[in-house]
């Protein structure tokens, strides 16, 4: 399970060093094989361990290539999916087209999301975080919650 938020730096070659606390599990369970793709809703990237990505591929395989919405989802996720293998120093290379898509600069934020990480540009992360907090505060008590959120207790 990936959780927490980590401030990282992209080097000149576009590599980032994954947090030490996750390297061993990524090596032991996935041999350091990760898949990076675009996020469909936010200006960030999604980084999956190979085993978790393969589950998504199975779901994508079940979608119809004749349905335009399903085909678009397949095209965007699979067409941008890139292998990112960890080196012995725990670094991965984020390909230039993906860095460009997410507007990544030198300072980035790696955000744990249970089975994956989001990779954000540091400034974009802070903007999104502040906007989400403001939206939650503004809508407190005024939004109809989904059935799952109605029963969610912290």
N, C-alpha and C positions, 0 to 999 in steps of 0.2 A: 504494500500500500504506500503510495507516494503522497506525502502531505508536506505542507510548509511552503515557504516562498524564499527563494535564494537569489541574492544579487550576484551576478556573474559577469565576466568580461569576455567578449569575443576577441580572439587574437587577430592579427593581420591576415591570417589565412582563412578566417571564418570558423575557427574551432572554439568550442567551449568545453571546460572541464566539469563533468558532472560531480555533484556533491559526493564526498567520500563515503558518506553513510549509505549510499545506494549502489555504489560500484560493485561490491561483493555479490549482492543479490542479483544484479543485472548480469554479472559474469557467471554465477553458478546456475541460474535458471534459464538464461537466454544466451549464454556464451558471448555477452556483450553486443548482441545483434539488436538494433533498434530501427524503427521505421519513423520517419518524419514526414508529415504532410501538412497541408494548409487547414486552418479552421474555417468553416463555412460562414460563421457569423461574426467573428471578431478578427481584428488585425494581429493575429498571432499564429504560431505553429503548434501542431500537436506532435508529441514524441511518445511513441508506444514501444514497450518491449515487444520483441517479435511474436511471442506467444499470444499476447493480447491483440496485436494487430491481425494475426491470422484468424482470430475469432470474428473480427470485423469483416475481413475478406470473405469469410463464409456467409455472413449476412448479406454483404453486397452481391455475392454471386447469386443469391436467391431472388434478387430484384429483377424486374423485367427490363430488358433493353428496348422494348417497344413503348414503354411508358416514358414520356419525355422528362418528367420530374425525377423518376428513378434513374434513368440514364444519365441525367445531369449530375446527380449525386455520385454515381459510379465514376463518371469522367473526372469530376473535380477531386475526389478523394484518391482514387487509384492513379489518376494521371499525374498527380503531384507527389505521390508516395515515393520516398527515396530511402534506400538503405543507408544507415549511419552506424557503422561499427565502431565500438569503443576501442581505442588503442590502449597500450599498456599503462599509459598515464591517466586513463579514465576520461580521455577527450573524445569528442565526436566532431566531425566536420559537417557544418550546416551548409548545404549547397547554396551558391549565390542566388539562383532564382527564388528559393524559399526565403532567404534573408531579405531579398528585395520585396517580396510579397508582404512580409510582416513588418517592413520598414525597420529592420534591426540595425542598430548602431553598435558602438563598442560596448555600451552598458546595457545589459539585458536582465530580465527577471525570469527565473525558472519557477513555475508554480505547480506544485503537486496537485493532482486531481484523481486520486485513488489509483486507477489503473494506467494513468498516463501523466505526462507533464505538458503544460502549456509553456511556450517560449514567447515572451513579450519583449518589445523594446521597453527599457526602463521608464521612459517618459509616458509612453502609451499605457503602460500598466498602471501608473499612478493616476492618470486621467480616468481610466476605466474604473479603478477602485473607488475613487472619489465620486464619480457619477453613479455607480451602483449604490454606494452608501446614501447619497442624497436622494436617490429614487426610492429606496427602502424607507427612509425617514418621511418623505413626502407622502408616500402611499400607505403608511402605517394605518391599518384598520379600515382602509378604503378600497381595498382590492379583493376581489373574489379569489380565494386560494384554490389551487387544484386539490383534488381529493387526497393525494399523497401528502401535500403540504399541510392540510388541515390536521392531520394526525402526527405531524412531525414535532417533536419536543426536544429542546436543547437542555 
